[in-house]
Amino acid sequence: MLKLDDVSKVFRKRGESLRALDHVSIEFDKGFHALIGPNGGGKSTLMGVATTLVTPTEGRVVYNGSVLNRRTRDKYRRTVGYVPQHISFIKSMSVMDTLVYVAWTSGISRSAARQRGRDLLVDFGLQEKENAKTGSLSGGQLRRLGLVAAMINTPSIVFLDEPTVGLDPEARVQVRQIIGQIAQDSTVIMSTHLVEDIRFLPGALHVLSSGKLAYSGTWKDLSARVPQVSEAAGSSFEMAYGEIVRGIKSPGQEGLGHGVA
């Protein structure tokens, strides 16, 4: 289990202090977890802290009972897979060579990487692209290759940053199905702005606003806070989400400013 314990992050730039995370405590067990919130709410910073790419100003990050620090983070990183929003591979490299290279960075041998890569390409419907150059892949295929690369080291935790942005509806459905499969055996933490991604991927929902954890629960429970409304007014989920975000923003926020993603 991954746990953020009373985590805060303050960025200081040009004499100003911006609090990106404000005493956030959250637990991520096995399964799917969605992170949503307005721009500047703290999603990107939380992902950075959880992947150990960003050091918290206060609080602790704990994985399976061990506090993550300079001594323990390298071992932790080998258990993690990460898919950024903007995927970029060397266009002249083949799909398999790309996977072998990614595996090498995790200490996996070439032979083991090729076997693991072939199995994953079959699972993700990319087996016919094994020898294709990554520069020839479509947007949906490239996104699936990013997921394959993230899974090459058999991670316990997979971080996904806006994994379906820019995809056509068919490709978005395919990627969501793959994410659901991954979440059966791993912890999947995904940031997204797309309501469809949350609605059709069962699991936990966490709302971040102004650096604070505004809600943890499920889509169903959050939607139930607002009675069914007309389609023109928006969904119950959207209205309940809006009330939560406004509730966080409305109190006076003296002292440190907010506004880092």
Contacts in CASP RR format, 6 or more apart in sequence:
PFRMAT RR
TARGET T0000
AUTHOR 0000-0000-0000
METHOD contacts of the structure
MODEL  1
MLKLDDVSKVFRKRGESLRALDHVSIEFDKGFHALIGPNGGGKSTLMGVA
TTLVTPTEGRVVYNGSVLNRRTRDKYRRTVGYVPQHISFIKSMSVMDTLV
YVAWTSGISRSAARQRGRDLLVDFGLQEKENAKTGSLSGGQLRRLGLVAA
MINTPSIVFLDEPTVGLDPEARVQVRQIIGQIAQDSTVIMSTHLVEDIRF
LPGALHVLSSGKLAYSGTWKDLSARVPQVSEAAGSSFEMAYGEIVRGIKS
PGQEGLGHGVA
1 27 0 8 1.000
1 28 0 8 1.000
1 29 0 8 1.000
1 63 0 8 1.000
1 64 0 8 1.000
1 65 0 8 1.000
1 187 0 8 1.000
2 27 0 8 1.000
2 28 0 8 1.000
2 50 0 8 1.000
2 61 0 8 1.000
2 62 0 8 1.000
2 63 0 8 1.000
2 157 0 8 1.000
2 187 0 8 1.000
2 189 0 8 1.000
3 25 0 8 1.000
3 26 0 8 1.000
3 27 0 8 1.000
3 28 0 8 1.000
3 61 0 8 1.000
3 62 0 8 1.000
3 63 0 8 1.000
3 65 0 8 1.000
4 24 0 8 1.000
4 25 0 8 1.000
4 26 0 8 1.000
4 27 0 8 1.000
4 46 0 8 1.000
4 49 0 8 1.000
4 50 0 8 1.000
4 59 0 8 1.000
4 60 0 8 1.000
4 61 0 8 1.000
5 25 0 8 1.000
5 59 0 8 1.000
5 60 0 8 1.000
5 61 0 8 1.000
5 62 0 8 1.000
6 23 0 8 1.000
6 24 0 8 1.000
6 25 0 8 1.000
6 58 0 8 1.000
6 59 0 8 1.000
6 60 0 8 1.000
7 21 0 8 1.000
7 23 0 8 1.000
7 24 0 8 1.000
7 25 0 8 1.000
7 46 0 8 1.000
7 49 0 8 1.000
7 56 0 8 1.000
7 58 0 8 1.000
7 59 0 8 1.000
7 60 0 8 1.000
7 61 0 8 1.000
8 19 0 8 1.000
8 21 0 8 1.000
8 22 0 8 1.000
8 23 0 8 1.000
8 24 0 8 1.000
8 56 0 8 1.000
8 57 0 8 1.000
8 58 0 8 1.000
8 59 0 8 1.000
9 19 0 8 1.000
9 20 0 8 1.000
9 21 0 8 1.000
9 45 0 8 1.000
9 49 0 8 1.000
9 54 0 8 1.000
9 56 0 8 1.000
9 57 0 8 1.000
9 260 0 8 1.000
10 17 0 8 1.000
10 18 0 8 1.000
10 19 0 8 1.000
10 20 0 8 1.000
10 57 0 8 1.000
10 256 0 8 1.000
11 17 0 8 1.000
11 18 0 8 1.000
11 20 0 8 1.000
11 260 0 8 1.000
12 18 0 8 1.000
16 257 0 8 1.000
17 256 0 8 1.000
17 257 0 8 1.000
18 256 0 8 1.000
18 257 0 8 1.000
18 258 0 8 1.000
18 259 0 8 1.000
18 260 0 8 1.000
19 211 0 8 1.000
19 256 0 8 1.000
19 257 0 8 1.000
19 258 0 8 1.000
19 260 0 8 1.000
20 40 0 8 1.000
20 41 0 8 1.000
20 42 0 8 1.000
20 45 0 8 1.000
20 211 0 8 1.000
20 258 0 8 1.000
20 259 0 8 1.000
20 260 0 8 1.000
20 261 0 8 1.000
21 42 0 8 1.000
21 45 0 8 1.000
21 46 0 8 1.000
21 49 0 8 1.000
21 56 0 8 1.000
21 211 0 8 1.000
22 210 0 8 1.000
22 211 0 8 1.000
22 212 0 8 1.000
22 258 0 8 1.000
23 58 0 8 1.000
23 212 0 8 1.000
24 46 0 8 1.000
24 208 0 8 1.000
24 211 0 8 1.000
24 212 0 8 1.000
24 213 0 8 1.000
25 213 0 8 1.000
26 46 0 8 1.000
26 206 0 8 1.000
26 213 0 8 1.000
26 216 0 8 1.000
28 50 0 8 1.000
28 157 0 8 1.000
28 187 0 8 1.000
28 189 0 8 1.000
28 204 0 8 1.000
29 187 0 8 1.000
30 183 0 8 1.000
30 185 0 8 1.000
30 186 0 8 1.000
30 187 0 8 1.000
31 183 0 8 1.000
31 184 0 8 1.000
31 186 0 8 1.000
31 187 0 8 1.000
31 188 0 8 1.000
31 203 0 8 1.000
31 204 0 8 1.000
32 179 0 8 1.000
32 180 0 8 1.000
32 183 0 8 1.000
32 188 0 8 1.000
32 190 0 8 1.000
32 201 0 8 1.000
32 202 0 8 1.000
32 203 0 8 1.000
32 204 0 8 1.000
33 187 0 8 1.000
33 188 0 8 1.000
33 189 0 8 1.000
33 190 0 8 1.000
33 203 0 8 1.000
33 204 0 8 1.000
33 205 0 8 1.000
33 206 0 8 1.000
34 190 0 8 1.000
34 191 0 8 1.000
34 192 0 8 1.000
34 197 0 8 1.000
34 198 0 8 1.000
34 201 0 8 1.000
34 203 0 8 1.000
34 204 0 8 1.000
34 205 0 8 1.000
34 206 0 8 1.000
35 43 0 8 1.000
35 46 0 8 1.000
35 47 0 8 1.000
35 189 0 8 1.000
35 190 0 8 1.000
35 191 0 8 1.000
35 192 0 8 1.000
35 206 0 8 1.000
35 208 0 8 1.000
36 43 0 8 1.000
36 191 0 8 1.000
36 192 0 8 1.000
36 193 0 8 1.000
36 198 0 8 1.000
36 205 0 8 1.000
36 206 0 8 1.000
36 207 0 8 1.000
36 208 0 8 1.000
36 241 0 8 1.000
37 43 0 8 1.000
37 193 0 8 1.000
37 207 0 8 1.000
37 208 0 8 1.000
37 209 0 8 1.000
37 241 0 8 1.000
37 245 0 8 1.000
38 209 0 8 1.000
38 245 0 8 1.000
39 261 0 8 1.000
40 211 0 8 1.000
40 258 0 8 1.000
40 259 0 8 1.000
40 260 0 8 1.000
40 261 0 8 1.000
41 208 0 8 1.000
41 209 0 8 1.000
41 210 0 8 1.000
41 211 0 8 1.000
41 258 0 8 1.000
41 259 0 8 1.000
41 260 0 8 1.000
41 261 0 8 1.000
42 208 0 8 1.000
42 211 0 8 1.000
42 259 0 8 1.000
42 260 0 8 1.000
42 261 0 8 1.000
43 191 0 8 1.000
43 208 0 8 1.000
43 261 0 8 1.000
44 161 0 8 1.000
44 191 0 8 1.000
44 261 0 8 1.000
45 54 0 8 1.000
45 211 0 8 1.000
45 260 0 8 1.000
45 261 0 8 1.000
46 208 0 8 1.000
47 159 0 8 1.000
47 161 0 8 1.000
47 189 0 8 1.000
47 191 0 8 1.000
48 54 0 8 1.000
49 55 0 8 1.000
49 56 0 8 1.000
49 61 0 8 1.000
50 61 0 8 1.000
50 159 0 8 1.000
50 189 0 8 1.000
51 77 0 8 1.000
51 80 0 8 1.000
51 82 0 8 1.000
51 159 0 8 1.000
52 61 0 8 1.000
52 68 0 8 1.000
52 73 0 8 1.000
52 76 0 8 1.000
52 77 0 8 1.000
60 67 0 8 1.000
60 68 0 8 1.000
61 67 0 8 1.000
61 68 0 8 1.000
62 68 0 8 1.000
63 76 0 8 1.000
63 79 0 8 1.000
66 72 0 8 1.000
68 76 0 8 1.000
78 106 0 8 1.000
78 107 0 8 1.000
78 153 0 8 1.000
79 153 0 8 1.000
79 155 0 8 1.000
79 156 0 8 1.000
79 157 0 8 1.000
80 155 0 8 1.000
80 156 0 8 1.000
80 157 0 8 1.000
80 158 0 8 1.000
80 159 0 8 1.000
81 150 0 8 1.000
81 151 0 8 1.000
81 153 0 8 1.000
81 155 0 8 1.000
81 157 0 8 1.000
81 158 0 8 1.000
81 159 0 8 1.000
82 150 0 8 1.000
82 158 0 8 1.000
82 159 0 8 1.000
82 161 0 8 1.000
83 143 0 8 1.000
83 146 0 8 1.000
83 147 0 8 1.000
83 149 0 8 1.000
83 150 0 8 1.000
83 158 0 8 1.000
83 159 0 8 1.000
83 160 0 8 1.000
83 161 0 8 1.000
83 163 0 8 1.000
84 161 0 8 1.000
85 161 0 8 1.000
85 162 0 8 1.000
85 163 0 8 1.000
85 165 0 8 1.000
87 142 0 8 1.000
87 143 0 8 1.000
87 145 0 8 1.000
87 146 0 8 1.000
89 98 0 8 1.000
89 134 0 8 1.000
89 135 0 8 1.000
89 142 0 8 1.000
89 145 0 8 1.000
89 149 0 8 1.000
90 98 0 8 1.000
90 134 0 8 1.000
91 133 0 8 1.000
91 134 0 8 1.000
91 135 0 8 1.000
92 133 0 8 1.000
92 135 0 8 1.000
93 101 0 8 1.000
93 133 0 8 1.000
93 134 0 8 1.000
94 130 0 8 1.000
94 131 0 8 1.000
94 132 0 8 1.000
94 133 0 8 1.000
94 134 0 8 1.000
95 121 0 8 1.000
95 126 0 8 1.000
95 129 0 8 1.000
95 130 0 8 1.000
95 131 0 8 1.000
95 132 0 8 1.000
95 133 0 8 1.000
95 134 0 8 1.000
95 137 0 8 1.000
95 145 0 8 1.000
96 114 0 8 1.000
96 117 0 8 1.000
96 118 0 8 1.000
96 130 0 8 1.000
96 131 0 8 1.000
98 134 0 8 1.000
98 145 0 8 1.000
98 149 0 8 1.000
99 113 0 8 1.000
99 114 0 8 1.000
99 116 0 8 1.000
99 117 0 8 1.000
99 120 0 8 1.000
99 121 0 8 1.000
99 148 0 8 1.000
99 149 0 8 1.000
99 152 0 8 1.000
100 110 0 8 1.000
100 113 0 8 1.000
100 114 0 8 1.000
102 149 0 8 1.000
102 152 0 8 1.000
103 110 0 8 1.000
103 112 0 8 1.000
103 113 0 8 1.000
103 116 0 8 1.000
103 117 0 8 1.000
103 152 0 8 1.000
103 153 0 8 1.000
104 110 0 8 1.000
104 113 0 8 1.000
106 152 0 8 1.000
106 153 0 8 1.000
108 116 0 8 1.000
108 152 0 8 1.000
108 153 0 8 1.000
113 152 0 8 1.000
116 152 0 8 1.000
116 154 0 8 1.000
117 148 0 8 1.000
117 152 0 8 1.000
118 127 0 8 1.000
118 130 0 8 1.000
120 148 0 8 1.000
120 151 0 8 1.000
120 152 0 8 1.000
121 127 0 8 1.000
121 129 0 8 1.000
121 130 0 8 1.000
121 148 0 8 1.000
123 178 0 8 1.000
123 181 0 8 1.000
124 144 0 8 1.000
124 145 0 8 1.000
124 147 0 8 1.000
124 148 0 8 1.000
124 178 0 8 1.000
125 144 0 8 1.000
126 141 0 8 1.000
126 144 0 8 1.000
126 145 0 8 1.000
126 148 0 8 1.000
129 137 0 8 1.000
129 141 0 8 1.000
129 145 0 8 1.000
134 142 0 8 1.000
134 145 0 8 1.000
135 142 0 8 1.000
137 145 0 8 1.000
138 171 0 8 1.000
139 166 0 8 1.000
139 167 0 8 1.000
139 171 0 8 1.000
140 167 0 8 1.000
140 168 0 8 1.000
140 171 0 8 1.000
140 174 0 8 1.000
140 175 0 8 1.000
143 163 0 8 1.000
143 164 0 8 1.000
143 167 0 8 1.000
143 171 0 8 1.000
143 175 0 8 1.000
144 174 0 8 1.000
144 175 0 8 1.000
144 178 0 8 1.000
147 160 0 8 1.000
147 163 0 8 1.000
147 175 0 8 1.000
147 178 0 8 1.000
147 179 0 8 1.000
147 182 0 8 1.000
150 158 0 8 1.000
150 160 0 8 1.000
151 158 0 8 1.000
151 182 0 8 1.000
155 186 0 8 1.000
156 186 0 8 1.000
156 187 0 8 1.000
157 186 0 8 1.000
157 187 0 8 1.000
157 188 0 8 1.000
157 189 0 8 1.000
158 182 0 8 1.000
158 186 0 8 1.000
158 187 0 8 1.000
158 188 0 8 1.000
158 189 0 8 1.000
159 189 0 8 1.000
159 190 0 8 1.000
160 179 0 8 1.000
160 188 0 8 1.000
160 189 0 8 1.000
160 190 0 8 1.000
160 191 0 8 1.000
161 190 0 8 1.000
161 191 0 8 1.000
162 191 0 8 1.000
162 192 0 8 1.000
162 193 0 8 1.000
163 175 0 8 1.000
163 179 0 8 1.000
163 190 0 8 1.000
163 192 0 8 1.000
163 197 0 8 1.000
164 171 0 8 1.000
164 172 0 8 1.000
164 175 0 8 1.000
164 176 0 8 1.000
164 192 0 8 1.000
164 194 0 8 1.000
164 197 0 8 1.000
165 193 0 8 1.000
165 194 0 8 1.000
167 175 0 8 1.000
172 194 0 8 1.000
172 196 0 8 1.000
172 197 0 8 1.000
176 196 0 8 1.000
176 197 0 8 1.000
176 200 0 8 1.000
176 201 0 8 1.000
179 188 0 8 1.000
179 190 0 8 1.000
179 201 0 8 1.000
180 188 0 8 1.000
180 201 0 8 1.000
182 188 0 8 1.000
183 201 0 8 1.000
183 203 0 8 1.000
190 197 0 8 1.000
190 201 0 8 1.000
192 198 0 8 1.000
195 235 0 8 1.000
195 237 0 8 1.000
195 238 0 8 1.000
198 205 0 8 1.000
198 219 0 8 1.000
199 219 0 8 1.000
199 237 0 8 1.000
202 219 0 8 1.000
203 218 0 8 1.000
203 219 0 8 1.000
204 216 0 8 1.000
204 217 0 8 1.000
204 218 0 8 1.000
205 215 0 8 1.000
205 216 0 8 1.000
205 217 0 8 1.000
205 218 0 8 1.000
205 219 0 8 1.000
205 222 0 8 1.000
206 213 0 8 1.000
206 215 0 8 1.000
206 216 0 8 1.000
206 217 0 8 1.000
207 213 0 8 1.000
207 214 0 8 1.000
207 215 0 8 1.000
207 216 0 8 1.000
207 222 0 8 1.000
207 241 0 8 1.000
207 244 0 8 1.000
207 245 0 8 1.000
208 214 0 8 1.000
209 244 0 8 1.000
209 245 0 8 1.000
209 247 0 8 1.000
209 248 0 8 1.000
209 249 0 8 1.000
210 248 0 8 1.000
210 249 0 8 1.000
210 253 0 8 1.000
210 258 0 8 1.000
210 259 0 8 1.000
211 258 0 8 1.000
211 259 0 8 1.000
212 248 0 8 1.000
214 244 0 8 1.000
214 245 0 8 1.000
214 247 0 8 1.000
214 248 0 8 1.000
215 222 0 8 1.000
215 244 0 8 1.000
219 237 0 8 1.000
222 237 0 8 1.000
222 240 0 8 1.000
222 241 0 8 1.000
222 244 0 8 1.000
223 235 0 8 1.000
223 236 0 8 1.000
223 237 0 8 1.000
223 240 0 8 1.000
224 236 0 8 1.000
224 240 0 8 1.000
225 236 0 8 1.000
225 240 0 8 1.000
225 243 0 8 1.000
226 236 0 8 1.000
226 237 0 8 1.000
226 239 0 8 1.000
226 240 0 8 1.000
226 243 0 8 1.000
227 236 0 8 1.000
228 236 0 8 1.000
229 235 0 8 1.000
229 236 0 8 1.000
229 239 0 8 1.000
233 239 0 8 1.000
END
